[in-house]
Amino acid sequence: MTIMIIEDEEMIREELSSLLESAGYSVIAPTDFQNVTKQVLDVKPDLLLLDIQLPGVNGEVVLKTIREHSSLPVIMVTSRNTEIDEVLSMSYGADDYITKPYNPTLLLLRVQAVLKRTQNVKNEEITY
């Protein structure tokens, strides 16, 4: 399983990468946020961890654009902890929403839950 991390804070990006790699996931974590939507759609990861506040672009807008082209599972990981941000993210199609600072164990459990749910949907689509 490949997880793509779109996070502009280097320390958090590296921490997330290490956490996910130690849990057995393959991680792609770009450091260039120009054309971030195209990067995500080109890579086609199994899951996207997406920050809301990115240089030059809003992660919620990125999410909305991704949803026009893909049903890729997306978990928003952000320092924004207002209810309106969570509501907006979920209304734009986020599968989950995690605020920083996050509990690493809970983050891994949420990643597993979203992947399990979306893999089950893919499997069901294949069998019908």
C-alpha positions in Angstrom: 0.0 0.0 0.0 1.3 3.4 -1.0 0.4 6.5 1.1 1.1 10.0 -0.2 1.8 12.8 2.3 1.1 16.4 1.2 2.5 18.3 4.2 4.7 21.5 4.0 6.1 21.3 7.5 9.3 19.2 7.1 9.4 17.9 10.6 5.8 16.6 10.5 6.3 15.2 7.0 9.3 13.3 8.1 7.6 12.1 11.3 4.6 10.9 9.3 6.8 9.2 6.8 8.8 7.3 9.5 5.6 6.3 11.3 3.9 4.9 8.2 7.1 3.2 6.8 7.6 1.5 10.2 4.0 0.3 9.9 4.9 -1.3 6.5 3.5 1.3 4.1 5.3 2.7 1.1 5.4 6.5 1.4 5.7 9.3 -1.1 6.2 12.7 0.4 6.9 15.4 -2.2 8.5 18.7 -1.1 7.3 20.7 -4.1 3.7 21.9 -3.8 3.4 23.4 -7.3 0.7 21.4 -9.2 0.1 19.3 -6.2 -3.3 18.0 -7.5 -1.6 16.7 -10.7 1.1 15.0 -8.6 -1.5 13.2 -6.6 -3.5 12.1 -9.7 -0.3 11.0 -11.5 1.0 8.9 -8.6 -2.4 7.3 -7.7 -1.6 6.4 -4.2 -3.8 4.1 -2.1 -4.4 6.9 0.4 -3.6 10.6 0.7 -2.8 12.4 3.9 -3.4 16.1 3.0 -2.7 19.2 5.0 -5.1 22.1 4.6 -2.6 25.0 4.9 -0.1 24.6 2.0 2.1 27.2 0.4 0.2 28.9 -2.3 -2.8 26.5 -2.2 -5.5 25.5 0.1 -5.7 21.7 0.8 -9.5 21.9 0.8 -9.4 23.2 -2.8 -7.0 20.4 -3.7 -9.4 17.9 -2.2 -12.3 19.3 -4.1 -10.4 19.1 -7.4 -9.2 15.6 -6.6 -12.8 14.5 -6.0 -13.7 15.7 -9.5 -11.3 13.1 -10.9 -10.9 10.3 -8.3 -12.4 8.6 -5.3 -8.9 8.2 -3.7 -9.2 8.0 0.1 -8.2 11.2 1.7 -7.5 12.0 5.4 -7.0 15.6 6.2 -4.2 16.2 8.7 -4.2 19.7 9.9 -3.5 22.2 12.7 -6.9 23.8 12.0 -9.2 22.5 14.6 -12.3 24.5 14.1 -15.6 22.8 13.4 -16.1 24.7 10.2 -12.8 23.4 8.7 -13.8 19.8 9.6 -17.3 20.3 8.1 -15.8 21.9 4.9 -13.3 19.1 4.5 -15.9 16.4 5.0 -18.3 18.1 2.6 -15.6 18.2 0.0 -15.1 14.5 0.3 -12.5 13.8 3.0 -12.8 10.3 4.4 -11.5 11.4 7.8 -10.1 14.5 9.6 -7.2 14.5 12.1 -5.9 17.5 14.0 -2.3 18.2 15.0 -0.8 17.4 17.3 -2.0 13.8 16.6 -1.7 10.6 18.5 0.5 8.3 16.3 -1.4 5.2 17.3 -4.7 6.8 16.5 -3.5 8.1 13.2 -2.3 4.6 12.2 -5.7 3.1 13.3 -7.6 5.7 11.2 -5.3 5.0 8.2 -6.0 1.3 8.6 -9.8 1.9 9.0 -10.0 4.1 5.9 -7.9 1.7 3.8 -10.0 -1.3 5.0 -13.2 0.4 4.2 -12.1 1.6 0.7 -10.5 -1.8 -0.1 -13.8 -3.5 0.8 -15.7 -1.2 -1.5 -13.2 -2.0 -4.4 -13.6 -5.7 -3.7 -17.4 -5.5 -3.6 -17.3 -3.6 -7.0 -15.3 -6.4 -8.5 -17.6 -9.2 -7.3 -20.9 -7.7 -8.6 
